[in-house]
Amino acid sequence: MGTSNTLQVASGATITAANLYLNTPNASSGLNGYYNQTGGSVTLSGDFGLGNYNGNGGNACPTNAIISGGTLTANGQLYLYKWSTSNLTVSNAGVANAATLRLGWVDSSPTGTINLGDGTTFSGGMVFTGTGTTTLTGAVSFTGPTKVAAGTLAGTTTLGNLSVAHLAALEGGSAGAGTLTAAEVTLGSLATDATALKGKLAAIAGYKPLAVTNLTLNGGNGTVALAVSGTGLTNGNTYDLLVSTNPITAPNATSVLAALKSGARAFTPAVSGDFKIIQVLYMRLRNSERYFCGSVSGFFKYVSSRNLRR
């Protein structure tokens, strides 16, 4: 599609092709690509792509695909490419099937939205790459395997098995509400891999940003960074970041706790006694507080909390 035209697929239509791309010519053309499916069947042996660009580089005009009826099946990838703003909506009786949902590329992330109606199930795998944060929300289930190859995957939806690569991150919840749920979760693959768990804590009994069935931390000591924040937290209280159905394992670290680290002085990593919960102890020191540091029989030094390092 190189102009502001619409490809309409209605009831009774049957389309078979290798690939289907929504392209726009350049950033200044003012021309958009539209795909509107209200019925029928479209089967692709390859990919369904939004946001492709006819030139080399640039920021093309938006491409939009709405599937409100019928079935679209891509036996390759369903993706949002990096050159334009792309919007995909699957709602009502619309069905979108793909082997892989890909968001992001090696050198950048796409812009746009994916809107899925409540109750939608995506059974293919997903790959997240590029920079920035990709957020999934709504009553949507992704049952296939998901790989976070780069950047941060965040949200409050339901995932299947999930792997997080070196330097990538997993973030649960949304502004202290909602939970990102997953099955088998693996952080890193080598002892040298560094990953991160993120979330906004809430002073609500039983709340957790992340919930998983099993969690394996493959990095060594101090390789899993906990990047957390929160409002209304009580000094001295411990808050849950991740809850696992089964005990968490860290085969390449001396312990699960040893694998964790925090970049914020106010939050200290902790692990429950049954090894099923990753927690943080919130302890923010006031600048007016003073502490004596040293041993009972040794030299004591008088310091202020602004100079105290945990």
C-alpha angles and dihedrals in degrees: 000000000000100000140046092277130129127230104212120197112189137178113304095022120126121192127180121184143145097242138353119206131181104214133180123197104225145330097265100044096088088217121134134193120228133190116186120179118181097160144337129072132285118186122186124187088203136019141337107208135183125195100028115158128218093214135046111277129334133111109276128202121275124286119204132195123185120185109184097150141012126031132288115192122186112183089195125038133328104207149165109223123215104243101076145017107275128192123194122184125182112182147146109007095346118126125197119187126184138160090227135012106209123194119180138007137239095271104027148005127247124247124225139062142283112207116191123182117243112273094030117146122203109196100181127087124267133218122195118193139153130050134314130028128308113202126201119193140163136058092306128133124211105193100175127083116286127205123195099201096170141350123024129307111205138167151094102267136104123268135182121221113345135196125190117202131215111298093008126115143212120215126189133199130014119254092332096314135092129024134248105224125198140163119221108010124188124186112202128337103230133050089246095053116116119207138162141225116205136186147139111246123221132203091233122121111251096007118143128170092211131038123179140167095224132003128196121187106200097179123095128245115326096005101117111073118204109213106185140154137173147168129230093023120157120234111249096019125122120227131197119243100169131013121196126195090218132034115288116241132208107182096177098044130072088243141345090260091050090057091060130081137172128213093200120079092213094059123063121187118243137174126209119247093253091051092237101109132057108207140174128220111221113215118156114180121214117232090234092061119098129201137193111224123198142064128298093254098028138072118304121213123200111225138166123235092247088066096039117109121198 
